[in-house]
């Protein structure tokens, strides 16, 4: 039986929305950038990628609290070569800055969407991974259902990063819409950027459907505690994140 430590964002207000179990370990979670009137902005895609990596960090932290050598610690990262040529590969020093060891990643580069989905499924079926992350442009109904069933059977979570214009992936446990938000204030230098902030909408939550009706919110990542929390001091709507335009939003004081 796979070990299933709790997995959440660390922000109590968001984790309560997800329910007692938090993020489903035995589930597939879709992450999409927002699409503004001007189209897809590179910063919004970067925000979606950052969210995926920080969720991976939260997952690894949970597994690290298990008895020594009891849980998996590797992440399978799958993407098409054409997507990597367009958007680039992960930056190893950047991973280190997030507290994620690059040697814990297994990278798979494929030539087609079908190969990417196959690699994702096989990775989860191995039962030897902390999680699987896949960059895919579209996922049909049948492969989406297969991934959900495998995730549930092996208790291996899967994150799917999909384009903003693609159809929502079926059978996912949660779907998140991500955009850039202005960084928080620096504690020592008002001219410098502070903690990273993300504008987020929870579009789907299988375990608690009503949670998807909640307005958008802004989360801030703490490098000290390795968790998200609701951003403070953003009550002024004139200072609203660019990425939240066109979606329902509320400012969190």
C-alpha positions as MATLAB code, in Angstrom:
seq = 'XXXXXXXXXXXXXXXXXXXXXXXXXXXXXXXXXXXXXXXXXXXXXXXXXXXXXXXXXXXXXXXXXXXXXXXXXXXXXXXXXXXXXXXXXXXXXXXXXXXXXXXXXXXXXXXXXXXXXXXXXXXXXXXXXXXXXXXXXXXXXXXXXXXXXXXXXXXXXXXXXXXXXXXXXXXXXXXXXXXXXXXXXXXXXXXXXXXXXXXXXXXXXXXXXXXXXXXXXXXXXXXXXXXXXXXXXXXXXXXXXXXXXXXXXXXXX';
ca = [
       0.000    0.000    0.000;
       1.567    3.322   -1.056;
       2.300    5.810    1.704;
      -0.002    8.822    1.479;
       1.132   11.814    3.568;
      -1.143   14.844    3.615;
      -0.616   17.285    0.758;
      -1.863   20.833    0.601;
      -0.848   24.390   -0.147;
      -0.206   25.315    3.470;
      -2.613   28.270    3.321;
      -5.457   27.332    5.725;
      -8.043   29.348    3.786;
      -7.319   27.386    0.600;
      -6.782   23.988    2.207;
     -10.190   24.294    3.897;
     -11.714   24.821    0.466;
     -10.180   21.542   -0.681;
     -11.526   19.559    2.270;
      -9.932   17.483    4.987;
      -7.703   15.515    2.629;
      -6.331   18.613    0.899;
      -4.972   17.970   -2.581;
      -5.820   14.444   -3.678;
      -2.611   12.397   -3.725;
      -4.356    9.787   -5.836;
      -5.511   12.303   -8.410;
      -4.674   14.337  -11.486;
      -4.486   18.123  -11.118;
      -4.634   20.495  -14.081;
      -2.810   23.842  -14.089;
      -3.567   26.412  -16.797;
      -2.289   29.958  -17.328;
      -4.848   32.742  -17.587;
      -5.683   34.159  -20.994;
      -6.067   37.937  -21.060;
      -7.450   40.186  -23.771;
      -3.941   40.468  -25.172;
      -3.504   36.693  -25.344;
      -1.099   34.495  -23.416;
       1.603   36.411  -21.586;
       4.914   34.695  -20.888;
       4.740   35.817  -17.244;
       1.399   34.056  -16.770;
       2.796   30.845  -18.189;
       5.771   31.233  -15.852;
       3.322   31.679  -12.952;
       1.640   28.365  -13.829;
       5.021   26.648  -14.012;
       6.078   28.144  -10.677;
       2.863   26.957   -9.043;
       3.522   23.409  -10.268;
       7.068   23.462   -8.924;
       5.974   24.815   -5.543;
       3.302   22.122   -5.282;
       6.063   19.615   -6.042;
       8.122   21.152   -3.249;
       5.166   20.766   -0.864;
       4.779   17.124   -1.904;
       8.464   16.385   -1.342;
       8.365   18.074    2.067;
       5.476   15.819    3.088;
       7.297   12.697    1.970;
      10.459   13.807    3.764;
       8.586   13.644    7.068;
       7.962    9.936    6.610;
      10.317    7.395    8.233;
      13.749    7.335    6.606;
      13.799    5.806    3.121;
      10.087    5.021    3.406;
       8.797    7.155    0.580;
       9.749    7.986   -3.022;
      11.621   11.208   -3.662;
      11.886   11.469   -7.448;
       9.750   13.549   -9.810;
       9.157   12.521  -13.405;
       8.982   15.542  -15.727;
       7.564   14.784  -19.186;
       7.338   17.134  -22.166;
       7.489   17.135  -25.945;
      10.743   18.262  -27.503;
       8.858   20.854  -29.567;
       7.433   22.428  -26.395;
      10.854   22.527  -24.773;
      12.298   24.274  -27.824;
       9.574   26.904  -27.587;
       9.412   27.422  -23.816;
      12.768   26.143  -22.596;
      13.864   23.572  -20.039;
      13.912   23.851  -16.284;
      16.732   25.977  -14.897;
      18.753   23.915  -12.443;
      19.972   26.856  -10.292;
      16.366   28.027  -10.170;
      15.276   24.658   -8.811;
      17.977   24.875   -6.176;
      16.676   28.313   -5.172;
      13.267   26.722   -4.591;
      14.881   24.053   -2.422;
      14.367   21.265   -4.971;
      17.384   19.101   -5.752;
      17.807   18.783   -9.510;
      19.101   15.223   -9.119;
      15.650   14.285   -7.868;
      14.177   14.895  -11.318;
      13.856   12.340  -14.090;
      13.375   14.129  -17.419;
      11.628   12.518  -20.358;
      11.521   14.313  -23.712;
       9.123   12.876  -26.259;
       8.306   13.436  -29.905;
       4.513   13.453  -29.637;
       1.597   14.066  -27.289;
       0.783   10.365  -27.270;
       4.323    9.493  -26.152;
       4.116   12.096  -23.401;
       0.851   10.661  -22.082;
       2.302    7.135  -22.265;
       5.373    8.224  -20.276;
       3.174    9.905  -17.662;
       1.042    6.792  -17.262;
       4.010    4.451  -17.071;
       5.694    6.657  -14.506;
       2.677    6.588  -12.227;
       2.250    2.849  -12.684;
       5.798    2.273  -11.444;
       4.805    3.350   -7.936;
       8.376    4.563   -7.442;
       7.824    8.301   -7.888;
       6.809   11.126   -5.592;
       4.776   12.604   -8.433;
       4.610   13.036  -12.196;
       4.429   16.342  -14.048;
       3.452   16.511  -17.700;
       3.372   19.380  -20.194;
       0.683   18.523  -22.735;
      -1.286   20.582  -25.250;
      -4.438   18.465  -25.071;
      -5.718   15.353  -23.286;
      -8.642   13.370  -24.672;
     -11.398   11.856  -22.559;
     -10.065    8.280  -22.620;
      -6.417    9.054  -21.716;
      -7.605   11.501  -19.037;
      -9.711    8.786  -17.438;
      -6.815    6.324  -17.632;
      -4.469    8.741  -15.868;
      -7.016    9.377  -13.122;
      -7.505    5.659  -12.515;
      -3.752    5.016  -12.373;
      -3.202    7.945   -9.994;
      -5.913    6.640   -7.691;
      -4.602    3.067   -7.761;
      -0.956    3.977   -7.105;
      -1.469    7.086   -4.915;
       0.915    8.916   -7.248;
      -0.252   12.458   -7.972;
      -0.010   13.920  -11.444;
       0.182   17.583  -12.447;
      -0.775   18.456  -16.016;
       0.306   21.837  -17.349;
      -1.930   22.673  -20.292;
      -2.319   25.738  -22.560;
      -4.968   28.345  -21.687;
      -6.978   27.771  -24.860;
      -7.124   23.964  -24.663;
     -10.264   22.190  -23.533;
     -10.337   21.425  -19.786;
      -9.023   17.960  -18.999;
     -11.768   15.579  -17.865;
     -11.623   13.524  -14.662;
      -9.184   15.810  -12.846;
      -9.345   16.198   -9.067;
      -8.671   19.935   -9.270;
      -8.154   22.549  -11.969;
      -6.261   25.766  -11.260;
      -6.016   28.922  -13.348;
      -2.785   30.849  -12.716;
      -1.598   34.336  -13.483;
       1.099   36.750  -12.448;
       0.629   39.123   -9.538;
       2.729   42.003   -8.302;
       5.377   40.829   -5.845;
       4.938   41.604   -2.188;
       6.911   44.388   -0.502;
      10.507   43.669    0.379;
      10.994   43.711    4.161;
      14.247   45.704    3.970;
      14.312   47.536    0.626;
      11.124   49.213   -0.693;
      12.699   49.441   -4.156;
      13.268   45.677   -4.408;
      10.691   42.962   -5.168;
       9.559   40.873   -2.232;
       7.945   37.455   -1.990;
       6.502   35.924   -5.140;
       2.721   36.250   -5.490;
       0.337   34.367   -7.743;
      -3.199   35.223   -8.841;
      -5.189   31.983   -8.635;
      -8.645   30.712   -9.454;
      -9.787   27.231   -8.422;
     -11.975   26.207  -11.355;
     -12.744   22.636  -10.326;
     -12.595   20.627   -7.112;
     -13.979   17.116   -7.446;
     -14.213   16.438   -3.713;
     -15.921   19.756   -2.935;
     -17.632   21.132   -6.080;
     -18.867   24.298   -4.373;
     -15.264   25.371   -3.750;
     -14.932   26.098   -7.462;
     -17.468   28.904   -7.059;
     -15.111   30.864   -4.799;
     -13.667   34.126   -6.170;
     -10.053   34.346   -7.255;
      -7.420   34.973   -4.624;
      -3.781   35.992   -4.342;
      -1.254   33.711   -2.694;
       2.243   34.503   -1.540;
       5.024   31.926   -1.197;
       7.231   31.902    1.880;
      10.802   30.708    1.407;
      11.131   30.395    5.181;
       8.130   28.144    5.871;
       7.881   26.527    2.398;
       4.143   27.153    2.229;
       1.641   29.478    0.646;
      -0.370   32.040    2.550;
      -2.946   34.627    1.587;
      -1.257   37.822    0.452;
      -1.682   40.738    2.808;
      -1.917   44.422    1.973;
      -3.540   44.063   -1.458;
      -6.920   45.548   -0.668;
      -6.562   48.370   -3.178;
      -8.291   47.170   -6.344;
      -6.354   49.710   -8.400;
      -3.308   47.599   -7.605;
      -4.996   44.406   -8.886;
      -2.778   41.811  -10.625;
      -2.795   42.140  -14.388;
      -3.394   38.400  -14.683;
      -6.715   38.537  -12.865;
      -8.404   40.801  -15.405;
     -11.337   39.109  -17.014;
     -11.859   36.651  -14.122;
     -13.792   37.087  -10.924;
     -11.484   38.341   -8.190;
     -11.415   39.674   -4.689;
      -8.646   41.379   -2.809;
      -7.496   39.815    0.426;
      -6.630   42.241    3.192;
];
